């Protein structure tokens, strides 16, 4: 009989398609931190509240808000998300805030690709028709 433990491993691996210039992607192995449903919902709720607060702050600036401010806001949120989710990655560069920032700066879709891959790992597998 196969053994099965209820407690999951503290991390899991997923290949993430990181978008690059000209529509190309590169497959990079990410080791993600596992979170239970409750902890995951709290994390995502915190991000949602933060995004709403940031949006309100930017909207309050009206026409005075700059594209640079909007871009910096998005990049800061993506850096925070990657730091919260990723335990290690398959890039030659060390996983740290500076290199995460460089990644989301050079690949506008990288942050979303990483978060989407993390979320997709929690979607139950479907069997047959």
N, C-alpha and C positions, 0 to 999 in steps of 0.2 A: 504494500500500500504506500502510495506517495505521501510524503510528509508536507504539511502546509502550515506555515505560521501566520497568525493574524497580524502581528506587527510588521509593517512594511520596512524595507531597507530605508535608511535615512537619506539616501540619494538614489537617483535613477538617471540613465543615459538616454539621450535623444539626439539624432542627427537633425540639425537645423539648416534649412536652406537660407543662407544669408544673401540678400539681394545686392548686386553690384551694379556699376554703371553699364549702360547699354542693355539692360534687361537680363544680364547674366546672373547666375547664382553660384555660390560655392557652398558645398556641404561641409558643415563643421560639427564635430561631436561636442555636445554640451552635457555636463553632469549637473543635474538640477537637484535642489533641496526638496525633499518630500515634505508635504504638509497635509494634515488631515482636513476634512471638509470644513470643520469649524474654523480652524486657523486660516485656511485658505480664504474663506468668506470674509473673515475679519481683515485680512491683508488687502483683498480686492476692494472691500468697502472703504478702507482708508485711502486707497488710491483714488477711488471715485469721489470721495469728499474733497480730497486735495485738488483734483482736477476741476471740480466745481468752484472751489474757492479761487483758484488761479484764473479760471475763466471770468469770474465776476470781477476780479482785480483788473484784468486786461480790458474788459468791457467798460469798466469805470473810467478808464483813460480815454475812451472814445476814439476820436480821430487822431489823438496824440500817440496812440500805441504804434510801435514800429514793428516791422517784420522781424527785425533782430530780436526784439523782446519776445515775440511769439515763438520764434525758433528756439531761443534759449530756454523758455518755459517747457517746450516739448522735449528738448534734449535732457534737461534736468530730471523730468519725470521718467524718461526712459532709462537714464543712468540709475536712478533709484530702484526701478523695477528689476533691472538686470542684476544689480547688487543683491536684491532680496531673493531672487530665484536661483541664481547660478552659483554652484560650488566650484566648478572648474570648466575650462573650455579647451578646445583643440587648436586654438591659435598658438603660434610660437611666442607671442607676447604674454607677459604675466597678466593674470586676472587681477586688475586693480581699478580704482576709480578713474585714473588718468587714461588707461587703455580702453575702458568701457566708453568713456567720453569720446575718445578718438574714433571708436567703432561707430557710434551713433552719429558722429559728425561726418564721417566719410561714407556712410551707408544710411540714408534717411529711412529705409525700411527695416533695418536690422533690429531695432528695439521691438517693433511690432512683431517681427518674425519670431523672435525669441519668446516673447510672452505668448504668442499664438501657439507655438510648439509646446510650451509648458501646459497650456490649457488643454490642448488636443490630447496630451498624454493621459488626461483624466476622463476622457470620453470613453464610455464602455464600448468594448468591441462588439460588433454585430456579427451574428452567425447566419449564413445562408440567406434565403429569401424570407 
